[in-house]
Amino acid sequence: MNYFSDAVVAAIHLIFKFDVTIYEIVWASLKISMIATLFSSLLGVILGIWTAISEFTGKRFLEHLLNTLMATPTVMIGLIFYGLLSRKGPLGEFGLLYTQTAVILGEACLILPIIMNMTLVAVRSADNRLIMTLKIMGAKTWQQILLILGELRFVILAAVITGFGRAIGEVGAAMMLGGNIQGSTRTMTTAIALETSKGDFELGLALGFLLLLIAFAVNLLLRLLENRA
């Protein structure tokens, strides 16, 4: 018990001492996750709304595919992109493997189905008269998307925040694609795994506390948005 309590005290000390190593890792995690969320949101929100308001062959299959992709193991995403970005892969000439770009690509691909599916469900759960009225008024597809986005902005923003929460806690793909390089691709989750295995439990615990704090903030923001929606 003394070992654990001493480790907790040491971890808190590291946090409030503003240890450069810790906050460098936190910044890398936030930067990678925010960029991945931004790109996934730009694509996922538009595709989610378009899928909800459109009728086309294969729509039901797409919905089943999105549900499946939401449960895809992160190491599978890492494996696919590792094959694409490795030196012998089709994109190997760009030298992206073990860079922040590679981790961003992996995380963006991981959370894209989440954001798209949650947006689709949000539009489908909205008042049916909204889409019907827009179509009766002769609004074009892009106009419908913009108007629905404005009407359901809080619900859709909740989907985006959920995607960010998933990205910030990612470890499998981040480890495989980033290589856990200090000062570059080392994120909170990969650093926790590495430092704990090395025996530096205090540093791992400090990063764990900060990760929990970010998760708490994300969930608090989600609750506030749910009250606004």
N, C-alpha and C positions, 0 to 999 in steps of 0.2 A: 504493500500500500504506500510506503514511504517513497518507493521508486516512482510510482505514478504521480503522487502529489507533488514531488519535487520536479518532475517533468512538466507538470501543468504550470507551476510557478515559473520555471525557466522559460517556458513557451510564452507566457504572458509578458515576462520581462523582455523577451526578444521583440514582441509586437510593439510594446510601448517605448522601446529603445530605438524604434524605427530602423531596425537592422536593414542595411542596404540590400543584402542578399535576398531577404524575404520580399521586400517591396519591389525589387526588380522582377521577381517571379510573378508577383501579383499583377504588376503592370503588363507583363507579357501575356498573362492569361486573359486579362480584361481586353487588351488590344485585339488579340486573336479572336476572341469570342464576339466582340462587338462588330468587327469587320465581317465575320462569317454571318452573323445575324442580319446585318445590313443587306448584304447581297441576297441572302435567302429570303428576306422579307420583301425586297423589291420584286422578286420573281414569284415567290409563293403566294403573296397576298393577291396579286393580279390574276394569277392562274387559278387560285381558289375561288375568287369571285366569278371569273369567266366560266369555270366548270359548273358552278351552281346555277348560273342564269342561262346556260346554253344546253341544247339537246343535240347529241351527236352519237354516232355508233361507237360503242366501246366505253361509254360513260360509266356504266356499272362496273366494268372490269377495271377502269382507272381508279374508282373508289375503293375496290377491294385491294388493288395494288398499293394504294396509299396507306391503307390500314396495315398491310403487310410490311411495308417499308418503315412504318413507325416503330415496329418491333424488331427491326434488323439489328443484329449484334454489331457493336461498334468495331470489333476486330474485323468483321467482314468488310466494312467500309474501308478500313485501313488496308486490308489485303488487296482490294480492288485497285485503290489508288497507288499502293506500293508497286503493283504490277505495271500500272500505266506510267508512273513517274520514275521508276528505276532506270538505270543506265541502259538496260536492254529493252525497255518498254517503248511504246510508240511516242511517248512524250519525254523520253530520257534526255534528248538533246538540249532541253531547256534547263536542265540542272536544278529542278525544283525540289527534289527529294531532300529531306532533312533541312527544310527551310520553313519559315513562318507561313509562306504562301501555300505550301503543301498541307500544313495543319489547317489553315483557313479553308482550303478546298474540301478537305475531309469533313470538317465540322459543318460547313455550309451544306454539303450533300446530306449529312446526317439529319439536320434539323429542317431542311426544305420540306419533306413530307409532313412533318409535324405542323408547321405554319400553314401550309397549303390545305391540309385536311381540317384543321381547326377553323380556318377562314371559311371553307366550304360549308362546314356544319353551322357556323354562325349565320351565314347568309340563308341557309335552308331553314334555320330555326326562327328567322325573323318573320315579321308580319307578311303574309302572302300578298297582301294588297300593295306592298312596296314595289315589288318587281312587276306586278301586273299593271300598276299605274304608270310606271316608267315605260313599259312597252306600249301601252295604249296611247301615251303621249308622243310616241314615235322617237323616243330617245335611242340613239345609236349605241352599239355595244360599249364603246369606250366612255360614253356619257353615263351609261348605266353603272359601269364600274366605278367611276369617280363619285357619283351620287350615293351609291351604296357604301363606298368607303367612308364618305363623310357621315352618313347616317349611323353606321356601325363601328365608328372609329375606336370606341373604347373596348368593344369586344375583340376587334381585330388586333388592337394593341396588346391585349392580354395574350393573344396567340403568339405575337412577336416576343413578348417577355418570357413566355413559356419556352420558346425556342432558345432564347439566350440562356435561360437557366439550365437547359439540357446541354448547351455547348460549353458552358463554364465548368460543368462537372464531368466532361468527357475525358477519358484516360486511354482507352484502347487504341483508337485511331491516332490520337496525338502522340502516343509513344512510338507507334510504327512509322508514322510519316515525318515526325519532327526529330526523332532521335534523342530527345531530352538534352539538348545542347545548352549549357549554361550561358545566360545572357542573350539567348536567341529564341530557342524553341522549348525551353523548360517552363512548363505551366505548373499551376498549383497541384493538380492531381498527379502528374508524372513525377514532380519533385517529392511529393508525399511518399509515393511508392519507392522512389530511389533512396531518399534519406533514411526512411525507416529500415530498409533492407541493409543499409550501411551502418545502422546502429545509432544514427543521429535522430533519436526519437523526439527530442525537444523541438528541433526545427520542423520535423514533420507535423508535430502536434500544433505548432504555431500556425503553420499554413492551413491545417485542418480547421482551426478556430476561425481564421479569416474567410475560408471557403464557406463555413457555416454562416458567418455573418452576412456574406453576399447572398447566400441562399435565403436567409431570413428577410433581407431587404427586397429580394425579388418577389417572394411570397407575400410580403406586406403590400407591395405595389400592386400585385395581382388582386388582392382583397379590396384595395381601394378602387381599382378599376371595375371590379364586379359590382360594387355599390353604386358606381356612376352609371353603369350600363343599364 
